[in-house]
């Protein structure tokens, strides 16, 4: 992925994608179906061009992506009445993404989730990472992949491939890492996401997407009435700093039992040390799907809109986060305030702090190997 190629593709995409959008206008500029102005996503960050890229399928679904952080900015999905609703949180402009640090919709790396005390050892060498969350390293550090500009290697009407070269010791991680994120909007209303990476030195990799789903299509509503299912008999408990303890415990008899679709608010209201430690749910589940991409590993459903999201992955775990730190201080798209628990995140992944817990699935990547991870977000409707 080269800068020159990115610049050319960015310019072509703005012209071609804006030209094919219809209906909505703002100061003579065609808006996306979700109401975004593509011009507000064009700028320079660290000497690289950013833009907004629009994917569509035959069912008129629309997914808008920016290469700043590899972020999904909006997803227009049909509700039970056929009305298209934007089902993810985000901002209206690239300047807001820059001004207000967040993980909204981001392609997270080099290591998603937490690494204890920002420290790990690999092949006898100890590496110290930034400590940006209760003394731990969270989502690759204060300038993880969510704050970099990915190069656009390919884009068409339904697919985009984003690439990033992370330098050796960037944010403290060893190895020059060449990684890519490919997002494809398919005609069965799925967003198919594939991650790949290669390195020139032994390193660790764990990438994910951090979309904040509001399946009501109305961020004024919280997640308390959602039905959540997680196909997992066990989870990894955390301490008061959100760090996994190293245990794997059964969900049975706990508020973490979502083996059947369960009203989320009822579980969140229970008295539990784990819910107190996570300020709600901010936990990893050990998936019973065991890497089978053909099995649903989790689902989330809004009874209000009828929109249901099914998640498929070949990863061993999924982090469920219930928007516990949203506090009304951020205003997102369409000037809507994002209040407490206005969304749910479903982050497919290796388990948190895997580099320090060798008994868990390995996240080590060595020269000559290829990191590959596959996740599908499929939107259906329950009428």
C-alpha positions in Angstrom: 0.0 0.0 0.0 1.6 3.3 -1.1 0.8 6.9 -0.2 0.5 7.8 -3.9 -2.0 5.0 -4.6 -4.0 6.0 -1.5 -4.1 9.6 -2.7 -5.4 8.7 -6.2 -7.9 6.2 -4.8 -9.1 8.8 -2.2 -9.7 11.4 -4.9 -11.4 8.9 -7.3 -13.6 7.6 -4.5 -14.8 11.0 -3.4 -15.8 11.8 -7.0 -17.3 8.4 -7.9 -19.0 7.6 -4.7 -20.5 11.0 -4.2 -21.7 11.0 -7.8 -23.6 7.8 -7.3 -25.4 8.9 -4.2 -28.9 10.4 -4.5 -31.5 12.5 -2.9 -30.0 14.3 0.1 -28.0 17.5 -0.2 -26.1 19.9 2.0 -24.8 23.1 0.3 -25.0 21.3 -3.1 -23.1 18.3 -1.8 -24.7 14.9 -2.1 -25.0 13.2 1.3 -24.9 9.6 2.2 -28.1 7.8 3.1 -27.1 8.1 6.7 -26.8 11.8 6.3 -23.0 12.1 6.2 -21.2 14.8 4.1 -18.2 13.1 2.5 -16.4 16.4 2.3 -16.2 16.5 6.1 -14.0 13.4 6.1 -11.4 14.8 3.7 -8.3 16.1 5.5 -4.6 15.4 6.2 -3.5 13.5 9.3 0.2 12.9 9.8 0.7 13.7 6.2 -1.8 11.2 4.9 -5.1 11.8 3.2 -8.4 10.7 4.9 -11.7 10.2 3.2 -15.1 8.5 3.4 -15.9 5.4 1.4 -19.5 4.2 0.8 -20.3 0.5 0.3 -23.8 -0.7 -0.9 -25.5 -3.9 -1.7 -28.6 -4.8 -3.8 -30.9 -4.4 -0.7 -30.0 -0.7 -0.4 -27.9 -1.3 2.7 -25.2 1.2 3.1 -21.9 1.1 5.1 -19.7 4.2 5.4 -16.0 3.7 6.3 -13.2 6.1 6.9 -9.6 5.2 6.6 -8.8 7.2 9.7 -8.6 4.3 12.2 -10.3 1.9 9.7 -13.6 3.0 11.2 -17.1 2.0 10.3 -18.9 5.4 10.6 -22.4 4.3 9.8 -24.5 1.3 8.9 -27.9 1.7 7.4 -29.9 -1.5 7.9 -33.6 -2.2 7.4 -36.0 -2.5 10.4 -39.1 -4.7 10.5 -41.0 -2.1 8.5 -38.3 -1.8 5.8 -37.2 1.6 7.1 -33.4 2.1 7.0 -31.8 2.9 10.4 -28.3 3.8 11.3 -27.3 1.2 13.8 -23.8 2.3 15.0 -22.5 5.3 16.9 -20.0 7.7 15.5 -19.2 11.3 14.5 -20.3 13.5 11.5 -16.7 14.6 10.6 -13.1 13.5 10.7 -12.4 16.5 12.9 -14.6 15.2 15.7 -12.9 11.8 15.5 -9.6 13.6 15.9 -10.8 16.0 18.6 -12.6 13.4 20.8 -10.5 10.2 21.2 -12.8 7.1 20.9 -12.9 3.6 19.6 -16.2 4.2 17.6 -16.2 1.7 14.7 -12.4 1.3 14.7 -10.2 -1.4 13.4 -8.2 -2.0 16.6 -4.6 -3.1 16.7 -1.8 -4.1 17.2 -3.3 -5.8 20.2 -7.0 -5.4 21.0 -8.1 -5.3 24.7 -5.7 -5.2 27.6 -2.2 -6.3 28.4 -1.4 -6.4 32.1 0.8 -3.5 33.3 1.7 -2.9 29.6 4.3 -5.6 29.7 5.0 -9.0 28.2 7.9 -11.3 27.4 8.5 -13.0 24.1 11.4 -15.3 23.4 13.1 -14.2 26.6 12.8 -10.4 25.8 10.6 -8.2 27.9 8.7 -5.4 26.2 7.2 -2.4 27.9 4.2 -0.8 26.3 2.3 2.4 27.1 0.0 2.2 30.2 -3.1 4.0 29.1 -5.9 2.2 31.2 -5.6 1.6 34.9 -1.9 0.9 34.5 -2.5 -1.5 31.6 -2.1 -1.2 27.9 -5.5 -1.0 26.2 -6.1 -1.4 22.5 -2.5 -1.0 21.4 -1.8 2.1 23.5 -2.7 5.8 23.2 -1.9 5.8 19.5 -3.1 2.3 18.5 -4.4 1.6 15.0 -7.7 3.5 15.7 -5.7 6.8 15.5 -3.6 6.1 12.4 -4.5 6.6 8.7 -4.8 3.3 6.8 -3.9 3.2 3.1 -6.7 2.4 0.8 -5.4 -0.6 -1.3 -8.7 -1.3 -3.1 -12.2 0.1 -3.0 -15.3 -0.6 -5.1 -19.1 -0.3 -4.6 -19.2 -3.1 -2.0 -15.7 -3.7 -0.7 -12.7 -1.8 0.7 -9.3 -3.1 1.6 -7.3 -1.0 4.1 -3.6 -1.5 4.8 -1.2 -0.2 7.5 2.5 -0.6 8.1 3.3 -0.5 11.8 7.0 0.2 12.4 9.2 -1.9 14.7 8.7 -0.8 18.3 5.7 1.5 17.4 3.9 1.8 20.7 6.5 -0.5 22.1 5.6 -3.6 20.0 8.4 -5.5 18.3 8.5 -6.1 14.5 7.6 -4.3 11.4 4.0 -5.3 10.9 2.2 -5.1 7.5 -1.5 -5.6 8.2 -4.8 -5.3 6.3 -8.5 -5.0 7.0 -10.9 -6.0 4.2 -14.6 -5.1 4.6 -17.2 -6.4 2.2 -20.9 -5.7 2.3 -22.6 -8.8 0.9 -26.1 -9.2 -0.5 -27.3 -11.2 2.5 -26.8 -8.0 4.5 -23.5 -9.0 6.1 -20.4 -7.1 6.7 -17.6 -9.6 6.1 -14.3 -8.5 7.8 -11.0 -10.2 7.2 -7.8 -9.2 9.0 -4.3 -10.3 7.8 -0.8 -9.4 9.0 2.8 -10.4 8.5 5.9 -9.5 10.5 9.7 -9.5 10.2 10.3 -10.2 13.9 8.4 -12.3 16.5 5.5 -10.2 17.8 1.9 -10.3 19.0 -1.2 -9.5 17.1 -4.9 -9.3 18.0 -7.2 -7.2 15.8 -10.9 -6.6 16.0 -13.7 -4.2 15.1 -15.0 -1.9 17.8 -18.4 -0.8 16.5 -20.9 0.5 19.1 -24.2 -1.1 18.0 -27.4 0.7 18.7 -29.9 -1.6 17.0 -32.8 0.7 17.8 -31.4 3.2 15.3 -32.0 5.8 18.0 -29.1 6.6 20.4 -31.6 8.3 22.7 -32.6 4.8 23.7 -30.3 2.6 25.8 -29.6 -1.1 25.5 -31.6 -2.4 28.5 -34.3 -4.0 26.3 -32.0 -5.7 23.9 -31.9 -9.5 23.7 -28.3 -10.8 24.0 -27.1 -14.3 23.2 -23.5 -15.4 23.6 -22.7 -19.0 22.6 -20.4 -19.6 25.5 -20.4 -21.8 28.6 -17.5 -20.0 30.2 -16.0 -16.5 30.6 -12.9 -14.9 31.9 -13.5 -12.9 35.1 -11.8 -9.5 35.7 -10.5 -7.6 38.7 -11.3 -4.0 39.6 -8.9 -2.7 36.9 -10.7 -4.6 34.2 -7.8 -7.1 33.9 -8.5 -10.8 33.5 -7.5 -12.8 36.5 -6.4 -15.9 34.5 -9.4 -17.9 35.6 -12.0 -19.4 33.2 -15.3 -19.8 35.0 -18.7 -21.2 34.1 -21.4 -18.7 33.3 -24.1 -20.9 34.8 -25.8 -19.2 37.8 -24.1 -15.8 37.1 -25.2 -12.6 35.3 -22.8 -13.7 32.5 -25.2 -16.5 31.3 -26.4 -15.5 27.9 -26.5 -19.0 26.4 -30.2 -18.3 25.5 -31.4 -14.8 24.3 -31.7 -12.8 27.5 -32.9 -9.3 28.3 -29.7 -7.4 28.8 -31.0 -4.9 31.3 -32.2 -7.7 33.7 -28.7 -9.1 33.9 -27.1 -5.7 34.3 -29.3 -4.9 37.2 -28.2 -7.9 39.3 -25.9 -7.7 42.3 -22.5 -9.1 41.2 -18.9 -8.4 42.0 -18.0 -9.0 38.3 -20.6 -6.4 37.2 -19.1 -4.0 39.8 -15.6 -4.6 38.6 -16.6 -4.0 35.0 -19.0 -1.1 35.8 -21.4 -3.3 33.9 -20.4 -5.9 31.3 -16.9 -5.4 29.9 -15.9 -9.1 29.7 -14.5 -11.8 27.4 -16.4 -15.0 26.8 -14.8 -18.3 25.9 -16.8 -19.3 22.8 -18.2 -22.8 22.5 -18.0 -22.3 18.7 -14.3 -23.1 18.9 -13.3 -21.2 15.7 -16.2 -22.5 13.5 -17.1 -19.5 11.4 -20.3 -21.2 10.3 -21.8 -21.1 13.9 -23.4 -18.0 15.4 -21.1 -17.0 18.3 -23.3 -14.1 19.5 -26.5 -12.2 18.6 -28.1 -9.0 19.6 -31.7 -8.0 18.9 -33.7 -4.9 19.3 -37.4 -5.6 20.1 -38.1 -1.9 19.3 -36.9 -2.0 15.7 -36.9 -5.7 15.0 -33.2 -5.5 13.8 -31.1 -8.5 14.8 -27.3 -8.8 14.5 -25.7 -12.2 14.3 -21.9 -12.5 14.8 -19.7 -15.2 13.3 -16.0 -15.6 13.9 -13.0 -18.0 13.8 -11.6 -16.4 16.9 -11.8 -18.1 20.3 -13.3 -15.3 22.3 -15.6 -12.3 22.1 -15.6 -9.2 24.3 -19.0 -7.8 25.2 -19.0 -4.2 26.3 -22.2 -2.4 27.3 -21.3 1.2 26.8 -20.7 1.8 30.5 -18.5 4.9 30.2 -20.8 6.7 27.8 -21.9 9.6 30.0 -23.6 12.3 27.8 -20.4 14.3 27.3 -20.1 13.4 23.6 -22.4 14.4 20.9 -22.4 12.2 17.8 -24.0 12.1 14.4 -27.0 14.3 13.9 -26.2 16.2 17.2 -27.4 13.3 19.3 -25.9 13.0 22.8 -24.5 9.6 23.6 -25.8 8.7 27.0 -25.1 5.8 29.4 -25.3 2.4 27.8 -26.6 3.7 24.4 -24.9 0.7 22.6 -23.3 -2.7 22.8 -19.9 -3.7 21.4 -19.2 -7.2 20.2 -15.4 -7.5 19.7 -14.2 -10.9 18.4 -10.7 -11.6 19.7 -8.0 -13.6 21.4 -8.6 -13.5 25.1 -7.3 -10.3 27.0 -3.7 -10.4 28.2 -3.0 -13.6 26.3 0.7 -12.8 26.0 1.0 -13.2 29.8 -1.2 -16.2 30.0 0.5 -19.0 28.0 -2.3 -21.5 28.8 -4.7 -19.4 26.6 -4.8 -19.4 22.7 -1.6 -17.8 21.4 -1.4 -14.4 19.8 2.2 -14.8 18.7 3.1 -14.1 15.1 6.5 -15.1 13.7 8.3 -14.2 10.4 7.1 -16.4 7.6 3.6 -16.9 9.2 0.4 -15.0 8.3 -2.0 -13.7 10.9 -5.6 -14.2 9.7 -8.8 -13.4 11.5 -12.4 -13.5 10.1 -15.6 -12.0 11.5 -19.0 -11.5 10.0 -21.7 -9.1 11.2 -25.0 -10.3 9.7 -28.1 -8.1 9.9 -31.6 -9.8 9.8 -35.1 -8.7 10.9 -37.4 -10.4 13.3 -40.9 -9.4 12.3 
